[in-house]
Structure formats: C-alpha cells, structure tokens
Amino acid sequence: MSTAFDAGNGKITVPDILSRKTTSSHIDSRADSGRGGNPRGGKIVCLTAYDYPTARLLDEAGVDVVLVGDSLGMVVLGYDNTLPLTVEEMLHHTRAVRRGVRKALLVADMPYGSYHADKGEAVWNALRFIKEAGAEAVKVEGGERRMELIAQLVEAEIPVMGHIGLTPQSVHAFGGFRVQGKTAAAAEQLLRDARSVEAAGAFSIVLESIPRELAAQITSELRIPTIGIGAGPECDGQILVLHDMIGLSAGHAPKFARRYANVSETISNAVAAYAQDVRSGSFPADEESYHLSSEIRERLLAVRRS
C-alpha cells in the first residue's frame, strides 16, 4: 500500500518528530498552518487508534503520531493481554487506520512473536507493515537485547520507535503490569536500555510506567525524543491508549490514564434510549419513514380491493 503525502502541507514525518527534541521544552510561537493552526513544536502528541473513523478524528484533531498499538488485543479484541495478537490482525487494523490518517505519522506495533526469533523473519514482518499496511514506522519493545534487531530494521530503511520500561509483551516475565525501574539496579538497566535503543538508530522511544525522575534523566541524556506513558511530564511527548482516555476500556484504568470523556456511559445511555423507543413503538417516527406517492398508494389500494 503506497502512502502519498505532501511534506509541505502539514504532513508529519520521522525527521519532523526527531526535530521536536530541540523544541520540546517550549512552545514555538510560529503557527503551523498545516495542523489546523496549532503551534508547531512543544510536546509531541500521540494517541492509539485501531479503526478508520477513530483515526480520522484523531488526525483531524491535530495528533502528531497515531500508533496502532498492540493494546488492540485488549481494548478491541477482548484478549486478557497483548500476547495472542497476530501479525495478520495487526495488519488488518493498520490498513484501516491508514485510510483515516492524512497528516499524522502512522506507527504500528510489531506484535509478540513477530520479531523474537529469526531476524530475517522479523525484518520481513516489519516490511509488511510498511508495504502492505501503509505504516511509516514500527515500534518494538525491549532495550539492549533489541540493539541488533533495531539496527537491522533501520538498515532496511524502516524507521523504528523503541519501547522500554513496562513492556506489555513481557507481562509474564514481570509478573504482571508493574512499574519498572524502582530500584537502583533496575534504573541503571533502563538507562542502558535507552542508550542502546538510541545507539541502534531508533528515532524515538516510549518510556512506560517508570518513575518520573528516571524518565527525566533519560530524556535529558538522549538525543531522540522520549514519549511518556506513565513516565511523568518531562518527556518530549505523551501517549495514551485512546480507550482509556475516553472511558471506553473495561476494568481498572491505570493511574496515569487521565479520563477526558465517558464514552461508555454515552453509548450505554444511547442504546438504552433506542431500545425503549423501539419497544414502545415510538421509533421510527413518521418523519423518519419513507412514503409512497399518492398515485402509487391508490394503485396498491385498488389491487387490494380487487
């Protein structure tokens, strides 16, 4: 799937995201006419999307990076964690999101098992996200142990977003979804992981569920942008799972997921009202119905009489 874009018409690219590292500590006063008049620079705004209508809305709202996250498995497909998600499922949803995104940078998560064995297979799987689904970059989890893979992907001209800290694909190794980097040894390991991801050629890195102070130190040391999720405000950008942000996720929401809407309640109320109207016969009303012309009605009545 080819992706046509005009970089001079507000299209966000990998170099654009890299350049935001130098401006993330302040808001540039120059207006960016290509992003609906929002100021260019400042913090990088990222959100997840898994379908066409949501992706279109996020893009029109001026989100910088749209991530087709493997959180898809939990918030859309109903899995208990992200591990069962397949490459084919991720490709399917990335294609849908691609059709809705025009200006944001589109990044796709590589699901568990798609890059953990043979490196050649991992590169091929990543290529499929670019060629078949229209992604402009892929995201892989892990630090030092992913250096070789990230370098190979970058060598194949596939931009890579790294991801360290609480990496959901390591849920069994971590013993659950737990904050990482809380001990001195763990914090030092995350610093090494971040440096390794940068050295391997990633253009940005997600820091998930780590202490704010550690995220601030990583952000100050790296030359590539950091994208925080539960990592404090000092990161160069922020990302949330959309369903958490709009109140559409089932179960407990993480501490860092600020809720900006309660879409679950809105949907439930709308469906309940619809059901009541159907059962009472008040839906559809006459103005919501189609009518025959008087001539056709007369003909039908004549047929019935005969």
C-alpha positions in Angstrom: 0.0 0.0 0.0 1.6 3.2 -1.1 1.3 6.3 1.1 1.1 9.6 -0.8 1.8 12.8 1.1 3.0 16.3 0.7 5.6 17.1 3.4 5.0 20.8 2.8 1.3 20.5 3.6 1.5 19.7 7.3 2.4 16.0 6.9 4.3 14.9 10.0 7.4 12.8 9.1 10.1 11.0 11.0 12.5 13.9 10.6 9.8 16.2 12.0 9.5 14.1 15.1 13.3 14.0 15.5 13.4 17.8 15.2 10.9 18.2 18.0 13.6 17.1 20.5 15.1 20.5 20.3 11.8 22.4 20.8 10.0 20.1 23.3 10.8 22.2 26.3 8.9 25.2 25.0 6.1 26.1 22.6 7.2 27.7 19.4 5.1 30.8 18.8 5.1 30.3 15.0 1.7 28.9 13.7 1.7 25.7 11.8 -1.0 26.2 9.1 -0.8 22.6 8.2 -2.0 21.4 11.5 -5.2 23.4 11.9 -3.4 26.5 13.2 -1.8 24.6 16.2 1.7 25.8 17.2 4.5 23.6 15.8 7.0 22.4 18.4 6.3 21.8 22.0 5.3 18.4 23.3 4.7 15.6 20.8 1.0 14.4 21.0 0.5 10.7 20.4 -2.6 8.5 20.7 -3.6 5.0 19.7 -6.2 4.2 17.0 -7.4 0.9 15.7 -10.1 1.7 13.1 -10.8 4.2 10.3 -13.4 6.6 12.0 -11.3 7.0 15.1 -8.1 7.5 13.1 -9.8 10.2 11.0 -11.0 12.0 14.1 -7.5 11.9 15.8 -5.9 13.1 12.6 -8.3 16.0 12.2 -7.8 17.0 15.8 -4.1 17.5 15.2 -2.5 14.5 16.8 1.2 14.2 15.8 1.7 10.4 16.0 -1.1 7.8 15.6 0.0 4.4 17.0 -1.8 1.2 16.0 -0.8 -0.3 19.3 -0.9 -4.0 20.3 -3.2 -2.8 23.0 -5.7 -3.5 20.2 -5.7 -7.1 21.6 -7.1 -6.0 25.0 -9.3 -2.9 24.3 -10.8 -4.0 21.0 -10.4 -7.8 20.6 -11.0 -8.7 24.2 -7.8 -10.7 24.9 -6.5 -10.8 28.5 -3.2 -9.3 27.4 -1.4 -8.4 24.2 0.4 -11.7 23.6 -2.2 -13.6 21.5 -2.3 -10.8 18.9 -1.1 -11.9 15.4 0.6 -10.1 12.6 -2.4 -10.5 10.4 -4.7 -8.9 13.0 -2.3 -6.0 13.3 -2.0 -5.6 9.6 -5.8 -5.6 9.2 -6.3 -2.8 11.7 -3.2 -0.8 10.5 -4.7 -0.7 7.0 -8.0 0.7 8.4 -6.2 3.4 10.4 -4.0 4.2 7.3 -7.2 5.1 5.4 -8.2 7.6 8.1 -4.8 9.3 8.7 -3.6 12.0 6.3 -1.2 14.2 8.3 -0.1 12.4 11.5 2.9 10.0 11.5 1.5 6.4 11.5 3.4 3.9 13.6 2.4 0.2 14.0 3.3 -2.1 16.9 5.0 -5.3 16.0 3.1 -7.9 17.9 4.6 -10.5 20.3 6.4 -13.3 18.4 6.8 -11.3 15.2 10.4 -10.3 15.9 11.5 -12.6 18.7 13.0 -15.5 16.7 14.7 -15.3 13.3 16.0 -11.8 12.5 15.3 -12.2 8.8 11.7 -13.0 9.5 11.5 -10.0 11.8 12.6 -7.7 9.1 10.2 -9.2 6.7 7.3 -8.8 9.1 8.3 -5.2 9.6 8.4 -4.7 5.9 4.9 -5.9 5.6 3.7 -3.2 7.9 5.3 -0.6 5.6 4.4 -2.2 2.2 1.0 -3.8 2.9 -0.5 -1.6 5.6 0.9 1.8 4.9 2.7 2.3 8.3 5.6 4.8 8.3 7.4 3.3 11.2 7.2 0.3 13.5 7.5 0.0 17.3 9.4 -2.8 19.1 9.7 -3.5 22.8 13.0 -4.0 24.6 16.3 -2.3 25.2 19.8 -3.7 25.0 18.6 -7.1 23.7 17.0 -5.4 20.7 20.0 -3.4 19.5 20.8 -5.8 16.6 17.2 -6.0 15.5 16.7 -2.3 15.6 19.9 -1.7 13.6 18.8 -4.3 11.0 15.4 -2.6 10.6 17.0 0.8 10.2 19.4 -0.7 7.7 16.3 -1.9 5.8 15.1 1.7 5.8 12.3 1.0 8.3 12.1 3.8 11.0 11.9 2.3 14.5 10.2 3.6 17.7 11.7 1.9 20.7 9.8 1.0 23.9 11.3 0.3 27.4 10.1 0.2 31.0 6.9 -1.7 31.4 6.8 -3.5 28.1 3.4 -5.3 28.0 4.8 -8.2 25.9 7.0 -9.1 28.9 4.0 -9.3 31.2 4.8 -12.9 32.3 8.4 -12.1 32.9 7.5 -9.1 35.0 4.8 -11.0 36.9 2.1 -8.5 35.9 1.7 -4.9 34.8 4.1 -3.3 37.3 6.0 -0.1 37.5 9.7 -0.6 36.4 12.9 1.0 37.4 12.2 1.5 41.0 15.5 0.1 42.3 19.0 1.5 41.6 19.9 -1.6 39.6 16.7 -1.5 37.6 17.0 2.2 37.0 20.6 1.7 35.7 19.4 -1.1 33.4 16.8 1.2 31.9 19.4 3.9 31.3 21.5 1.4 29.5 18.4 0.2 27.5 17.6 3.8 26.5 21.1 4.5 25.3 21.2 1.2 23.4 17.9 1.9 21.6 19.2 5.3 20.6 22.6 3.9 19.5 20.9 1.3 17.4 19.2 4.0 15.3 15.7 4.4 16.7 14.1 7.8 16.0 12.2 7.9 19.3 11.5 5.8 22.4 8.4 5.1 24.5 9.0 5.2 28.3 6.2 3.3 30.0 5.4 3.2 33.8 8.7 4.3 35.2 9.5 6.9 37.9 9.2 10.5 36.8 12.7 11.3 37.9 14.2 8.4 35.9 12.3 9.4 32.8 13.5 13.0 33.2 17.1 11.8 33.3 16.7 9.6 30.2 15.0 12.5 28.4 17.9 14.8 29.2 20.5 12.3 28.1 19.0 11.2 24.8 19.2 13.0 21.5 16.0 11.3 20.3 12.5 12.2 21.6 11.0 10.3 24.6 7.3 9.6 24.6 6.0 9.0 28.0 3.1 6.9 29.2 3.0 6.9 33.0 6.5 8.4 33.0 5.9 12.0 34.1 5.7 15.3 32.3 9.4 15.8 31.5 9.2 13.5 28.4 9.3 15.1 25.0 5.8 13.8 24.3 3.0 11.8 25.7 0.8 8.9 24.6 -2.3 7.2 26.0 -4.5 4.4 24.9 -7.5 6.2 23.4 -10.0 3.8 25.0 -8.5 4.6 28.5 -8.6 8.4 27.8 -12.3 8.4 26.6 -13.6 5.9 29.2 -14.2 3.1 26.8 -11.9 0.5 28.4 -13.4 -2.3 30.6 -12.0 -2.8 34.1 -9.4 -0.8 36.1 -7.7 2.1 34.3 -4.0 2.7 35.1 -3.1 5.6 37.4 -1.6 7.7 34.5 -4.7 7.4 32.2 -6.5 10.7 32.7 -10.1 10.4 31.5 -11.3 13.2 29.2 -14.7 11.7 28.4 -17.0 8.9 29.4 -17.9 7.4 26.1 -19.0 4.1 27.7 -21.8 6.0 29.6 -22.8 7.9 26.5 -23.1 4.7 24.4 -25.0 2.8 27.2 -27.5 5.7 27.6 -28.0 6.0 23.8 -28.6 2.2 23.4 -31.0 2.1 26.3 -33.0 5.1 24.9 -33.1 3.4 21.5 -34.2 0.1 22.9 -37.0 1.9 24.9 -38.2 3.7 21.7 -38.2 0.5 19.7 -40.1 -1.4 22.3 -42.7 1.4 22.8 -43.2 1.8 19.0 -42.0 5.4 19.1 -39.1 4.7 16.7 -39.2 5.2 13.9 -41.5 8.2 13.7 -43.3 9.3 10.6 -40.7 11.8 9.7 -38.1 9.1 9.9 -40.0 6.9 7.4 -40.3 6.9 3.6 -43.6 7.3 1.8 -45.2 6.3 -1.5 -46.7 8.9 -3.7 -50.5 9.3 -3.6 -50.8 7.8 -7.1 -48.9 4.6 -6.1 -50.9 4.3 -2.8 -54.1 4.4 -4.8 -52.9 1.7 -7.2 -52.0 -0.5 -4.3 -55.3 0.1 -2.6 -57.1 -0.8 -5.9 -55.1 -4.1 -6.1 -56.1 -5.0 -2.5 -59.8 -4.3 -3.2 -59.7 -6.4 -6.3 
